[in-house]
Amino acid sequence: MDRPLSIFTTIASICFDDDSLQSDPSWGSCSLGVFICVQCSGIHRNIPDIGMKVKSLSLSRWEDQEVKFMAENGNELMKHKYEAVVPVYYYKPTHKDCQVLREQWIRAKYERKEFTGEGKKRTYEEETRDGMLMKRGRDNGQFLNRRFVLSEREGTLKYFTKYDAKEPKAVIKVDSINAAFQPEKIGNPNGLQITYLKDYSTRNIFLYHDNAKEIVDWFNSIRAIQLHYLKVAFPGANDAELMPKLTRNFLKEGYMEKTGPRHTEGFKKRWFTLDHRRLMYYKDPLDAFAKGEAFLGHQDHGYSASPGLPAGTHCNGAWQHGITIVTPERSFLFTCETEVEQQDWLKHFNDVISIQMSPQEYSMEAMFRHKH
């Protein structure tokens, strides 16, 4: 049977491994009975135990028994087998996520069978996690081995400059942590960025581990303890309400030029990170501390984002595509390199400004006003 595509199109509409409507499942695994996208098929082929029989639905030659096997199984049925007991906090990657997250999700499902419900002890479910990670130095930029200890009982992540050090270099509350994989920014395929508030300022820690499973396990351990903490803090909330409070990817990052609060200073190129309502800017993408940040509240409270700059603004920078953000305290003026970048930033700013604020966000807004 040369072209079974027409038989399979009604069986699966999304990729089994990244669960995304954007991922056309144009490949099939004859050994697992699932339909996957071309990106996930590449990961499958690199895993000996499961990658032997991955075929294109439209280009490969299929045997009758293979077609029968796929028809008898398929994504819906196999979800009950391979994803029977995925912890609610476990991060399920999409087509937008980096290779290390996607590969470890696939290995966890099929190679290690972590979610089949067979009573396996998962390392990211332990109450304490203690190990060595490579951490980028705040000032010198060198990556050095540091001991990290994550504690559910204390609700903290600590790190020590030496394994046997008595006192930690930092104690970070898990409810203040964000963690996001940043392989390109950090320059390592397993690069993880930890962000938290320190004295009302954003602090970044850049980490990696040579073992991909180890760094993804750390990531999911943080999420597990965060969910535990949130269930104690918000006893009436259900999982669906708490999940958005766990680690999140940044909405957008990239370079813009900005001027100072008086709008008379020269425009300087800065690296910007939009983390929901917080817009932070840095001289360098790997800086430990933000040079400054803005809070984006709701549009009904005096916040707006619009294209262009106020009349009379002296734009001395190289970039001409302006953005003006108005807050109750001040206006922020930015320029982008291209109109496409300008429109993308504006879309993200206006999406955030249009969302109603939570009680916690009102508290954060008050903190920002007090600080600035």
C-alpha positions in Angstrom: 0.0 0.0 0.0 1.8 3.1 -1.2 -0.3 6.1 -0.1 -2.3 5.5 3.1 -2.6 9.2 3.9 -6.3 9.4 3.0 -7.1 6.5 5.4 -5.4 8.2 8.3 -6.6 11.8 8.0 -9.7 11.2 10.0 -7.8 9.4 12.8 -5.6 12.2 14.0 -5.8 16.0 13.5 -3.0 17.0 15.9 0.4 15.7 16.8 0.3 13.3 19.7 3.5 14.6 21.3 3.1 18.4 21.1 -0.7 18.5 21.2 -0.8 21.5 18.9 -3.3 22.4 16.2 -0.3 24.0 14.3 1.5 20.6 14.1 0.2 18.6 11.2 0.6 14.9 12.1 2.0 13.8 8.8 4.1 11.0 10.2 3.2 7.8 12.0 5.1 5.5 14.4 4.4 1.9 13.5 5.9 0.6 16.7 3.7 2.9 19.0 0.6 3.4 16.9 0.6 7.2 17.2 0.5 10.1 14.7 3.1 12.8 15.0 4.5 15.9 13.3 7.7 16.1 11.3 9.7 17.8 14.2 8.6 15.1 16.7 9.3 12.3 14.1 13.0 13.5 14.1 13.2 13.1 17.9 11.6 9.6 17.7 14.2 8.5 15.1 17.0 9.4 17.5 15.7 7.1 20.2 16.6 3.5 19.4 13.9 1.7 21.3 11.0 3.6 19.6 12.5 5.2 16.5 12.9 2.1 14.3 9.5 2.4 12.5 8.6 6.0 11.9 7.1 6.6 8.5 5.7 9.5 6.4 2.0 9.1 5.8 2.3 10.3 2.3 5.8 9.4 1.1 6.6 6.0 2.8 5.5 2.6 1.7 3.2 1.0 4.3 2.5 -2.7 4.7 -1.1 -3.8 5.3 -0.4 -5.0 8.8 1.1 -1.6 9.7 -1.9 0.3 8.4 -4.1 -2.1 10.4 -2.0 -1.5 13.6 -2.3 2.3 13.2 -6.0 2.1 12.6 -6.5 -0.1 15.7 -4.5 2.2 17.9 -4.2 6.0 17.2 -3.7 9.0 19.4 -6.9 8.9 21.5 -6.4 5.2 22.5 -2.7 5.6 23.2 -3.2 8.6 25.4 -4.8 6.3 27.9 -1.7 4.1 27.8 1.3 6.6 27.6 -0.3 9.6 29.3 -2.5 7.8 31.9 -1.1 9.6 34.9 0.7 12.8 33.8 1.1 15.0 37.0 -0.9 18.2 36.6 2.2 20.4 37.1 4.3 18.5 34.5 5.2 20.8 31.7 3.8 19.4 28.4 5.7 21.1 25.6 4.2 22.5 22.4 5.6 23.0 18.9 7.0 26.4 20.2 9.2 24.9 22.9 12.9 24.0 22.6 14.4 20.7 21.7 15.4 19.6 25.3 11.8 19.9 26.6 10.3 18.1 23.6 12.8 15.3 23.6 12.6 14.7 27.4 8.8 14.6 27.2 9.0 12.0 24.4 11.6 10.0 26.3 9.6 10.2 29.5 6.5 8.9 27.8 7.8 6.0 25.7 11.4 5.2 26.8 11.0 5.6 30.6 7.2 5.1 30.7 6.8 7.6 33.5 3.1 8.2 33.0 1.7 4.6 32.5 0.5 4.3 36.1 2.7 1.4 37.0 3.8 3.0 40.3 7.1 4.4 39.1 8.8 6.8 41.5 9.5 10.0 39.7 12.6 12.0 40.8 10.7 15.4 40.4 8.1 14.3 42.9 10.5 14.1 45.8 10.1 16.7 48.6 13.8 17.7 48.4 16.1 18.0 45.4 19.8 18.4 45.9 22.4 18.6 43.2 25.1 20.5 41.2 24.2 22.8 38.3 26.4 25.0 36.2 25.7 28.6 37.1 26.8 31.8 35.2 28.7 34.2 37.4 26.9 37.5 38.0 30.0 39.7 37.2 32.5 37.6 35.3 30.2 35.6 33.0 31.9 32.3 33.8 29.9 29.1 34.4 30.9 27.4 37.6 29.5 24.3 39.4 27.2 25.3 42.2 25.1 23.3 44.7 21.3 23.9 44.5 18.8 22.6 47.1 15.1 22.7 46.5 12.8 22.1 49.5 9.1 21.6 49.6 8.9 21.9 53.4 10.7 25.3 53.3 9.2 26.5 50.0 12.7 27.6 48.9 15.4 27.2 46.3 18.9 27.8 47.8 22.3 27.8 46.1 25.7 27.4 47.7 29.1 28.5 46.2 30.7 25.3 47.6 29.2 21.9 48.1 30.0 21.9 51.8 29.3 25.6 52.4 27.4 26.2 55.7 25.4 29.3 54.5 23.7 29.6 51.1 24.6 32.4 48.8 20.9 33.0 48.1 17.5 31.8 49.4 14.8 32.1 46.8 11.1 31.6 47.7 9.5 29.2 45.2 6.4 31.4 44.9 8.5 34.2 43.5 10.4 32.0 40.9 9.9 31.9 37.2 11.8 29.4 35.2 12.1 29.3 31.4 14.4 27.4 29.0 16.6 29.7 27.1 19.1 27.6 25.0 19.9 30.3 22.4 20.3 33.1 24.9 22.5 31.1 27.3 24.4 29.4 24.5 23.7 25.8 25.8 21.0 23.4 24.6 20.0 22.7 28.2 20.1 26.4 29.3 17.5 27.4 32.0 16.8 30.9 33.2 15.6 31.4 36.8 14.0 34.8 37.4 12.8 36.1 40.8 12.3 39.3 42.7 15.0 40.4 45.1 14.4 43.7 47.0 11.7 44.6 44.5 14.2 44.2 41.6 14.3 41.4 39.1 17.2 39.0 39.4 18.2 36.5 36.8 20.2 33.3 37.3 21.4 31.4 34.2 22.0 27.6 34.6 22.6 24.5 32.6 23.4 20.8 33.2 25.1 18.5 30.7 22.5 15.9 31.3 19.2 16.9 29.6 17.0 14.7 31.8 18.6 16.3 34.9 17.8 19.9 33.9 14.2 19.1 32.9 13.7 17.2 36.1 14.9 20.3 38.0 12.4 22.4 36.0 9.5 20.0 36.8 10.5 19.7 40.5 10.2 23.5 40.8 6.7 23.4 39.2 5.7 20.5 41.6 6.7 22.4 44.7 5.1 25.6 43.4 1.8 23.8 42.9 2.1 22.4 46.5 2.8 25.9 47.8 -0.2 27.3 45.9 -2.6 24.7 47.1 -1.7 25.6 50.7 -1.9 29.4 50.0 -5.2 29.1 48.0 -7.0 26.1 49.5 -10.3 26.8 47.6 -8.7 27.0 44.2 -8.7 24.2 41.7 -5.9 23.0 39.5 -7.1 24.9 36.4 -7.0 28.2 38.4 -3.5 27.5 39.9 -1.7 26.2 36.7 -1.2 29.7 35.2 0.6 30.7 38.4 3.4 28.2 37.8 6.4 28.8 35.6 5.7 30.5 32.3 7.5 31.4 29.1 8.2 35.0 28.5 5.6 36.6 26.1 8.3 38.3 24.0 12.0 39.2 24.1 14.2 41.2 21.8 16.0 44.5 21.2 14.5 47.9 21.1 15.9 51.4 21.6 14.7 53.6 24.5 15.1 57.1 25.8 15.1 58.3 29.4 12.2 59.6 31.5 12.7 63.2 30.3 12.6 62.1 26.6 15.6 64.3 25.9 18.3 61.7 26.4 19.6 59.8 23.4 17.9 56.5 22.4 20.0 53.5 23.5 19.7 49.9 22.4 18.5 47.6 25.2 17.3 44.0 25.5 13.7 43.8 26.6 11.8 41.0 28.3 8.0 41.0 28.6 7.0 38.7 31.5 3.2 39.2 31.6 2.7 42.6 33.1 6.4 43.4 33.7 8.5 44.9 30.9 12.1 44.7 31.9 15.1 46.0 30.1 18.8 45.1 30.2 22.0 46.4 28.7 22.9 42.8 27.8 20.6 39.8 27.6 22.6 37.9 30.2 22.7 40.6 32.8 21.9 39.5 36.4 19.7 42.6 37.1 17.3 44.6 35.0 18.4 48.2 34.5 14.7 49.1 34.8 11.2 47.9 34.4 7.7 49.1 33.7 4.4 47.7 35.0 1.6 47.3 32.4 -1.8 47.6 34.2 -5.3 47.6 32.7 -6.4 50.0 30.0 -9.1 51.4 32.2 -6.5 52.7 34.7 -4.5 54.9 32.4 -2.3 52.4 30.6 -2.0 52.4 26.8 0.4 51.4 24.0 0.3 53.0 20.6 2.5 53.3 17.5 4.7 56.3 16.9 6.4 58.9 19.2 5.0 62.2 20.6 5.4 65.2 18.2 8.7 66.9 18.6 10.6 63.9 20.0 14.2 64.0 18.9 14.9 60.5 17.6 18.6 60.2 17.3 18.8 56.4 17.2 19.2 54.2 14.2 15.7 52.8 14.4 12.6 54.7 13.4 9.5 52.6 14.2 8.3 54.1 17.4 6.1 52.9 20.3 4.7 55.0 23.1 3.6 53.3 26.3 1.6 55.5 28.7 1.3 54.7 32.4 -0.2 56.8 35.3 3.4 57.8 36.3 5.1 58.5 33.0 5.4 57.6 29.3 8.0 55.2 27.9 9.3 55.8 24.4 10.8 53.0 22.3 11.9 52.4 18.7 12.0 49.2 16.8 14.3 48.1 13.9 11.4 47.1 11.6 7.7 47.7 11.3 7.1 44.0 11.8 8.8 44.1 15.2 6.9 47.3 16.1 3.6 45.6 15.4 4.5 42.4 17.2 5.5 44.3 20.4 2.4 46.4 20.2 0.2 43.4 19.9 1.7 41.8 23.0 1.5 45.1 24.9 -2.1 45.7 24.0 -3.1 42.0 24.7 -1.7 42.4 28.3 -3.3 45.8 28.9 -6.7 44.5 27.8 -6.7 41.7 30.5 -8.4 42.4 33.8 -6.0 42.4 36.7 -6.0 39.9 39.6 -5.8 41.0 43.3 -2.1 39.9 43.3 -1.4 42.1 40.3 -3.0 45.2 42.0 -0.6 44.5 44.9 2.3 44.3 42.4 1.2 47.6 40.8 1.2 49.3 44.2 4.7 48.0 44.8 5.9 49.4 41.5 4.4 52.8 42.2 6.0 52.8 45.7 9.4 51.8 44.2 9.3 54.3 41.4 
